[in-house]
């Protein structure tokens, strides 16, 4: 869709707003986890977001039904992209600093390129190879000082697993595309993630018992559910038809930077010099992978 000169600034502002919503969600989740267990938090958030998207899809006239052959790939993608991604992140933030978790997680484009090569036989051009090398260098900058000092945390492994889940889910979505509106696909995936989170909650934590929450925890939970999930997803699908997917994807590169800044201000975290170097290298890696070359621009 061709953009008008009046619509473009508004939609680009929407991309920046979306990146801010998702970036600030990282410290919000960390605060909420102080009093709410990981499985319960994800069960609440994903269920509410899935219901909101389902209602939005019906209001827009999108059908929620899909063919039987598409149910399996949709569920698998939801288990990876939504359930695995969000659950690993919750445990990552319990066991390491939010700033490090967000940096490691956003190696997602690097793993996506690698898995696309392995499972989809997509070519690896020089630009993508550069991105992979930068991403691995960023991981080394983050992890090696911690390993050398004995301060390496399992939380970084969980964050890495979250990025791997997202990448695998993206490959599944591309390998078995679904003939349905993007909002319908997102609804299915979120509700799949919600079912997984509810099952884990009942299995490992039991039925949650209501108890009074601190004001900061309540505000963080409301932000996570209403702003970062429900409103942000609706904003994403409102923006997507009006901007190139590449620009929308590049806008999400702001998420880790905003997440680190939010953790510094709201959580009083103090990232090290190597953390910032890792952030820069991984951001450059994603930029290298997401920016189109001449060939990809033509495609």
N, C-alpha and C positions, 0 to 999 in steps of 0.2 A: 504494500500500500504506500502510495506516495504521500509524503508529509507536506502539509501546507506550512508556509512560513510562520503563521500565527500559532499553529498547533505544536510545532517542534519544541520551542522552549518549555512549554507546559509539560509535555511528555518527558523531556529530558530531566526536568525538575522532579517529575514523578520517579524516575530511575534513582536519582540521588536520595529522595525521601525513602524509597524502598531499601536502599543500601543502609541508610541510617537506622531504619526500623530493625532490620536483621542484625546489624552490628551491635546495637544496644541490647539486643536480646541475650547476648552472651553474659554480660554481668547480671541481667535480670534472672536468668536461669541459675546462676551461681548463688544469688541471694535466696531464691526460692528453695534451693536444695538444702539450705540451712535447717529448714523445718519440714520439708516435704520430701519423701523418699523418691528415688529416681523413677521407679516403675509407676508410682501413683501420679507423679508430675506429668510424665509422658502420656499416661492414660487420659488424664483430664485434658491436656492440651490438644492431643491429636483427635480425640473424640469431638471436642467442640469445634475444632477447625474443619473436620470432615463434614459435620452437620451443616456448618455455615456454607461450605462450598456446594454441598448437595442442594441446599435451598436456593443458592444463587444460580446454580445450573438450571433448576426447574423454572425459576423466574425468567431466565433468559431463553427458555424454550429448548435447552439442550436435553437430549434423551440420556438417561443414566444407564440404559441397558446396553450390553455388548454381546457379541456372539460367543458361543461356548468355547470356541478355539482361542478366543482372546482373553478369557478369564484367567487361565494359567499364567501367561506372561504378565498380565496386570498385577496379579497377586504376588508373583515373584519379584517384580520391580518394586512393588510397595513394601515388601519385606526387607529389601535391600536399601532402597533410596530413602524410605521414611522410617521404618521400624529400626533397622540396623543402624542407620545414620544417627537418629535421635537418641537411641538408647546407649550406644557407645559414647556419644558425646556427654550424656548425663553422668555416666560413671567417670569419664575422663575429667570432667570439671570437679568431681569430688576428690580426685587423687592428684591433680596437678593444678598449676595456676591457669586461670582463664586465658590469659594472654598467650601462653605457650600452646594451650589446647586449640585456640582458634588458628594460630599460625600453622600448626601441623595439619589440621583438618583441611586447610585450603590448599593442600597439595592435590586436591581432587582432579584438576585438569591434567596433571602429570600422569596419574594412574589411569585416567580415562583414555589418554592417548596410547598408553602401553597396552591396555586391555583391548582397545579397538584394533590395534595391530595384531594381537594374538588371536582374537575371536572373530573379528570382522575383516581381517586382511587389509585394513586401511594402510596406505603408504606412510612412511615416516620421512618427511622432507627435512632439510637442514634446519629450518626454523623450529620444527617440533623437537628435533633432537637437541637443539640448544635449550629449549624449554625443559626437557627432561633433565639435562645436566644441571641447569640452574636449580631445579626443584630438589634434586638429590644433594646439591651443595648446600642448599638452605637447610635441609634436614640434618646434614652433618654439622653445620654451624650451630644448630640448636642442641643436638644430642651429644656431640663429642665432649664438650666441656663438662656436661653433667655426668657422663660415663666416667671421665677421667677423675672427677672429684667424688665419685660415689653417690651423687645425688640424683641419679636417673630414676624417673618415676614410671610406674606401670600406666599412669594416666596418659603419658605420651603414646604408649602402644594402643590404648583405647581410642585416642584421637586419630591415630593413623588408621585404625580399623574403620572408624567412621568415614574417613575419606575414601578408603577402599570400597566400602559398601556403596557409597554414592556413585563411584565410578562404575562398579559392576552393574548397578541398577540402570545407569545411563546406557550401558552397552546392551542390556536386556531390552530396554525400551526401543533402541535403534534396530536391534536384530529382529524383533517381533513387534512392528508398529501396530497400533490399534486404530481402527477406523472409527474414531469418535472425537468429539470436541476436546481440546486440551483441558477444559474445566472438568469434563467428565472423567478423564484419565486421572487428573489430580485428586478428584473426589474419591475414586476407587483406591488410589494409593494411600491417601491419608486414612481412610477407614480401615484399610488392611493394616496399616501401622497401628491404628487405635486398637484393633482386635488383638494384635500381638502384645501390645503394652498392657491391655486389660488382662490377658491370659497370664503374662509374667507377674503382674501385680497380685492376682489371686493365688498364683503358685508360690511366690516367694515372700509376699508381704501380707497376704490376706485382705479381707475387706477393710478399707480404710475407716478409721474411727475419727470423726470430726473433733478437732480441738482448736482452741483459740490460737490464732497466728499473730505474730508481731506485725505491726503496721507495714514495715518495710517488706516483709514476706508477702503480705496480701497485695501490696502495690506491684511487687515484682511478678506475682502470679497473674494478676489482671493484665499487666503489660504483655507477658508471654502469651497468654491465651488470646486476648482481644486484639492487641496491636500487632505483635510479631507473627502470629499465625493467621488469624481470621482476616484482619484488615489487610495485612501485607500480601496474602495470597490473592485477595480480591483486587488489590492494586496492581499486582503483577499481571493478572489476566486482562485488566483494563488497559494497561500500557502496551502489552505485547503486540496487539495489532497495529500500533501506530509508530513503532520504532523497529529498526532492524534487530534481529535476534542477537547479532554480534555486539551491538551497542548496549543492549540490555544485559548481556553476559559480562561485558567489560565493566559495566556499572557495578556489578557485584564484587569486583575486585576491591572496592572500597570497604566491603564488609569486614575483612580482617583488620584493616587499619582502624576502623571505627570501634571494632571490638576491643582491640588493644588499648585504644584511648579511653574507652568506657571503663575497662578494667582498672586502668591507672587512676581515673578520677573517682569512680564509684566504689571500687574495692580496695583502693590504696595499694595496688600491686606496683612493683617496681621492676619492669623488665630490664634485663641486663643488656650490655652492648651486643653480645652474641645473639640475644633474642631479636634485637632490631636488625641485625645483619641477616638473620634467618628470614625475618619478615620481608625485607627488601628483595632477597634472592628468590623467595617463593612467589612474591608478587610479580617479579620480572619473569619468572617461569610461566605463570599463568598468562601474563600479557603476551609473551612470545607464542604461546599455544593458541590463544583466542584471537589474536590479530590475524586477519586473513592475508595469505600470500596472494600473488596474482592469480595463481591457479585456483585456489580455494574461493577467491572472490568471484571468479567466473562461474564456478560450480554453484 
